[in-house]
Amino acid sequence: MKEIMQYINRDSFLHRMNPLSKIAAVTGIIALSVFTTNPEVLAVMVLGIFLASLRAGLQQELLKQLKLLIFLSVTLILLTVFTLKSGETVGYLIPAGTLTVGGLVPITTGALDFGTVLSLRFFAMLFAFQLLVVTTKPSDLMKALLAIHIPVDYVLMFVIALRFIPSLQIEGQRIHEAQLARGYNPGKGLRGKIMSVKPILVPLV
């Protein structure tokens, strides 16, 4: 099992880039993602980041995050459908005739647009941060952060957290395998995945 958020030793143009340049690029991407509400701009950013990963041979590292991002995107769009009612109604979450004569929970263009923007923001920010971490040695990343006068305590917390993520992933996988060996069956599909989280989180914490 490959760990996430782990440095990968390769000889690509992203690996050869100055860590400060990569930090500046990621900071710019995050800032633009937060401040822009144009889905076309965000989509171009996501595509550009993916093409950069493709050229560096790191596209698999981004694709490993797709399940999480798709789940997050669907959740965000559903939340905006329930909470935002601006724009034209293009359909109903519960169609007419299912439970009532009229449809329930209208799906509006404003909700879809806002949910799409939020989803693309997460895609852009997570992809950019992932590329920064997998192409920069932790020691180089720490030196770069110290060079721009980030307090040493914050830098150490950040680097230790990055080192801790793969350990948590491995330990979580071991707990999951132990639960399955004892006969625990959370079921299949989305409900099964949700049900399997609690037996892992409790011993992990």
N, C-alpha and C positions, 0 to 999 in steps of 0.2 A: 504494500500500500504506500503510495507516494504521499508525503506530507504537503499540506498547503502552507502558503506563506513561508516557503523555505528557499534559501538561496540556491540557485542552480549554476554550477560552474561550467560555463561555455565561452566560446570566443565569438561573440556577436557584436554588432555595432552598438547595441544597447548596453552590453557589458563594458565596452570600451569608453562609453560616454563618461564625462566627469560627473561624479555623484551630485555635485552642486547644481549642474545643469539639469539633471534628472529631477532633483527636488524642486527646482524652479518650474520645470515643465508640469509636474504633477500638481504643484500649488496653483499654477495658472489654469489647469484643467478643472480642478475642484472649484476655483473661484468662478470661472465661466459657467460651470454646471449649475452653481447655486444662483447666479444672478440672471442667467438667460431663461426665458420662458418659451423660446422658439424650438419646437420639436425637430425641425430640419437641422438646425445648428447642432443640437445634441446628437442627432443620428449621425451626422458627419463626423463628430468627435469620436463617437463609439466606433465607427467604421475605420477612422484613421488609427485609433489605438490598436484595433484588431489587425490592421494591415502591418503596423509596426511589429506586432508580436509574430505575425506570419513570416516577415522578413528575418526576424531573429530566431525563428524556429521554436517559439514559445507559445504557439496558439493553443496547445493542449492545456497549458496552465490556466488560460482564460476559460476554455470550454468546460473545465472541471467545476467552474462556478455557475454554469448556466442553470442547473436545476434550482439552486438557491435563488438566483436572480429571477427566474421565471415564476417561481412560487411567490416571491416578494412582489413582483410586478402584478400578478393576478390579485393578490391581497390588496395592494394599493388601489388598483382600478375598482375593485369591489367597494372599498371604503369610500372612494370618491363618488361612486354611483349612489351609495346610501346617503351621503352627506351633502353633495353638491347638486343643485337643481337648475343651474344656469344653462342657457342655450336651448336648442330645439330638442324635442323628444324623438329619439330614433327607435325606441322599442321599450320593452318592459322586462325586468328580471324575472318576474312571475307573469307569464302571458295571460291574456284574457281567457276565461273559461276554465282555468286550472283550479282556482279556489274561489274566484269571484267573477262577476260578469265583466268588470273592467280589469285591466292589467294593474299589477302592483309593482312598486319600486320602479319608477320611470328611469330609463337610461338616456341621459342628455349628452349633447355634443360637448358641453362645457366640462362635464365629469370625465368623459373619455379623453378629451384633450389634456386636462390637468393630470389625470392618472398616467397618461403616456409620458408626459414631461417628467413626472416624478420617477417613473421607471427608468427612463433614459438617463436621468441624473445618476441614479444608483449604478447603472451599467458603466457609465463613463468614469465615475469616481473609483469604483471597486477595481475595474480593469486597469486604470492608471496606477493605482496603489499596488496592485498585484505585480505589475511589471517592474515597478521601482524595487520592490522587495526581492523578487527572484533574480534580478540582474545586478544587485549591489551587495557586496559583502557586508555583513553586520558591522565589522570594524570600520570599513570605509564610510558606511552610513553614519556611524557615530561620530567620526572625525568631521564629516561634512556638516552635521547638525551643530557640533561644537564650534565650527568655523563661522557659522552665522549667529553665534552668541545665544544659542538656545541654552537655558540653564542646565547644568550637568545632571541635576536630579531628574529633570524631565527626560533628558536623553537616555539616561540609564533605565528609567521606567519603560520607555518606548522599546528599547532594544531587548530588555528582559522579557517584555510582553511578547515580542516577535519570536523570541527563542522558546517561549512557553507554549505558544499555539500548537506547534507540531507535537509536543509532549502530551498536551490535552487530547489531541486527535487520536494518537496511538493508544492512550489509556482508555479513551471512550470506546474505541474499537475492541479492545480487550474485554471491557465490561460487557459490551453487547454480545460478543462471542460466548462469554461465560453465562449470560442470561439464556441464550439460545441452547447451550449445552445442558442447562437445567430444565429444559422443556418449555421455556417461556415462548409464547407465540403471540406477537402483537397483532397479527393479521396482515393483510395485503393492502396495497393502495395507499392513498393519502391518510386515511384514518389509522391504518397500521403504523405508518411512520410517525404520526403524532403521538400515538399511544406508546411507542417505543422510546420516546424521549425521556419521560419521567424515570423509568428504571435505570437509565444511564446517568442522568443528571444528579440524582440523589447520592449515589456512591462517589461520583466524580467530584462533587463539591466537598 
